[in-house]
Amino acid sequence: MSQRSDKNPGRVPGPSRDGLRSGQARAPSTRTERVAGELRAIIGEVIARREIKDPRVQGAGLITVTHVRVSGDLRQAWALFTVHNAGDAELDHVREGLDHASGYFRHAIARRLRLKVTPALSFEVDRVFEQATRVEQLLQEIASETGGAATASDADKTEE
């Protein structure tokens, strides 16, 4: 009896049975998207009602939950947030406070949603607004270097 060195001797390279190659991400299902929307609403409501008594969260100003990502099995959720007019140090401080209160958020989610398993929640700072501002600055620098002759709307007109 000869031994093969292949881990899966009968395995043919290519897509797996779910149609994805290794490393490809699956598009979120409508259920996952629906749950993410509900989680975002509940988290935002808890923050707006000032139910979190942690001083890192209370004194932060306007906290906005911008997006929630949920794993396919609905066991893990990541809430992206931003705090208006806050620096990096303050954002990290608020994130620590929100992470500390994740048990309270999970309890609030369990009270309001009927899920088999309430997702474990972690918070991340949403940097999309900072990135958009940076792109805008770069575009303005390019426009000023070229004499301001070309703008995005002008480029669209020349492509037509």
C-alpha positions as semicolon CSV with decimal commas, in nm:
position;residue;x (nm);y (nm);z (nm)
1;M;0,000;0,000;0,000
2;S;0,157;0,326;-0,109
3;Q;0,102;0,646;0,079
4;R;0,033;0,967;-0,103
5;S;0,184;1,292;0,009
6;D;-0,139;1,480;-0,068
7;K;-0,345;1,586;0,228
8;N;-0,665;1,530;0,030
9;P;-0,587;1,279;-0,244
10;G;-0,932;1,295;-0,401
11;R;-0,953;1,674;-0,387
12;V;-0,958;1,854;-0,718
13;P;-0,822;2,209;-0,710
14;G;-1,080;2,478;-0,766
15;P;-1,384;2,619;-0,593
16;S;-1,508;2,451;-0,278
17;R;-1,860;2,318;-0,254
18;D;-1,989;2,663;-0,156
19;G;-1,842;2,807;-0,477
20;L;-1,566;3,007;-0,311
21;R;-1,194;2,962;-0,347
22;S;-0,984;2,979;-0,033
23;G;-0,936;3,336;0,081
24;Q;-1,251;3,466;-0,086
25;A;-1,509;3,636;0,133
26;R;-1,873;3,542;0,115
27;A;-2,123;3,819;0,053
28;P;-2,335;3,888;0,361
29;S;-2,677;3,727;0,359
30;T;-2,992;3,928;0,399
31;R;-3,037;3,784;0,748
32;T;-2,687;3,894;0,846
33;E;-2,753;4,241;0,706
34;R;-3,087;4,261;0,887
35;V;-2,931;4,157;1,219
36;A;-2,647;4,407;1,167
37;G;-2,902;4,685;1,113
38;E;-3,093;4,589;1,426
39;L;-2,771;4,576;1,629
40;R;-2,672;4,920;1,503
41;A;-3,011;5,061;1,606
42;I;-2,998;4,902;1,952
43;I;-2,639;5,012;2,020
44;G;-2,720;5,365;1,902
45;E;-3,029;5,375;2,120
46;V;-2,838;5,261;2,430
47;I;-2,572;5,526;2,370
48;A;-2,830;5,800;2,298
49;R;-3,021;5,721;2,617
50;R;-2,694;5,752;2,811
51;E;-2,742;5,406;2,964
52;I;-2,364;5,353;2,966
53;K;-2,236;5,512;3,285
54;D;-1,865;5,473;3,206
55;P;-1,709;5,823;3,221
56;R;-1,503;5,746;2,908
57;V;-1,831;5,719;2,718
58;Q;-2,038;5,978;2,909
59;G;-1,794;6,263;2,854
60;A;-1,715;6,183;2,492
61;G;-1,968;6,403;2,317
62;L;-2,159;6,285;2,011
63;I;-2,086;5,916;1,946
64;T;-2,218;5,782;1,615
65;V;-2,235;5,412;1,534
66;T;-2,162;5,417;1,162
67;H;-2,170;5,048;1,074
68;V;-2,200;4,702;1,227
69;R;-2,041;4,392;1,076
70;V;-2,170;4,051;1,184
71;S;-2,006;3,712;1,131
72;G;-2,191;3,458;0,920
73;D;-2,283;3,246;1,222
74;L;-2,409;3,558;1,410
75;R;-2,182;3,485;1,707
76;Q;-1,953;3,787;1,668
77;A;-2,027;4,151;1,582
78;W;-1,802;4,450;1,529
79;A;-1,948;4,797;1,573
80;L;-1,770;5,083;1,399
81;F;-1,814;5,422;1,557
82;T;-1,686;5,775;1,542
83;V;-1,686;6,065;1,784
84;H;-1,724;6,405;1,625
85;N;-1,438;6,649;1,682
86;A;-1,226;6,393;1,870
87;G;-0,857;6,315;1,834
88;D;-0,697;5,972;1,816
89;A;-0,628;5,955;2,190
90;E;-0,989;6,039;2,277
91;L;-1,121;5,788;2,021
92;D;-0,909;5,512;2,176
93;H;-1,029;5,618;2,520
94;V;-1,394;5,595;2,409
95;R;-1,330;5,258;2,241
96;E;-1,194;5,122;2,568
97;G;-1,506;5,244;2,749
98;L;-1,738;5,090;2,490
99;D;-1,546;4,761;2,495
100;H;-1,571;4,763;2,874
101;A;-1,949;4,802;2,843
102;S;-1,984;4,530;2,576
103;G;-2,149;4,298;2,830
104;Y;-2,419;4,558;2,894
105;F;-2,469;4,603;2,519
106;R;-2,495;4,226;2,476
107;H;-2,758;4,210;2,750
108;A;-2,956;4,494;2,588
109;I;-2,939;4,314;2,253
110;A;-3,059;3,988;2,410
111;R;-3,358;4,168;2,565
112;R;-3,465;4,322;2,235
113;L;-3,380;4,056;1,974
114;R;-3,482;3,694;1,956
115;L;-3,163;3,520;1,854
116;K;-3,041;3,175;1,946
117;V;-2,703;3,321;2,042
118;T;-2,646;3,687;2,122
119;P;-2,335;3,803;1,936
120;A;-2,022;3,896;2,128
121;L;-1,963;4,263;2,057
122;S;-1,641;4,454;2,005
123;F;-1,590;4,813;1,897
124;E;-1,362;4,966;1,635
125;V;-1,298;5,329;1,545
126;D;-1,433;5,408;1,199
127;R;-1,165;5,597;1,008
128;V;-1,364;5,640;0,685
129;F;-1,433;6,010;0,747
130;E;-1,065;6,081;0,811
131;Q;-0,974;5,894;0,492
132;A;-1,233;6,087;0,291
133;T;-1,096;6,416;0,423
134;R;-0,743;6,309;0,330
135;V;-0,851;6,213;-0,025
136;E;-1,026;6,549;-0,060
137;Q;-0,707;6,729;0,050
138;L;-0,499;6,533;-0,200
139;L;-0,743;6,613;-0,480
140;Q;-0,730;6,983;-0,390
141;E;-0,347;6,973;-0,392
142;I;-0,348;6,811;-0,735
143;A;-0,597;7,068;-0,863
144;S;-0,385;7,356;-0,732
145;E;-0,066;7,210;-0,887
146;T;-0,233;7,181;-1,228
147;G;-0,361;7,534;-1,204
148;G;-0,712;7,433;-1,103
149;A;-0,800;7,367;-1,467
150;A;-0,918;7,011;-1,419
151;T;-1,186;6,919;-1,171
152;A;-1,369;6,593;-1,125
153;S;-1,675;6,724;-1,311
154;D;-1,454;6,838;-1,600
155;A;-1,295;6,494;-1,620
156;D;-1,640;6,335;-1,639
157;K;-1,739;6,563;-1,928
158;T;-1,424;6,482;-2,127
159;E;-1,487;6,106;-2,095
160;E;-1,828;6,138;-2,262
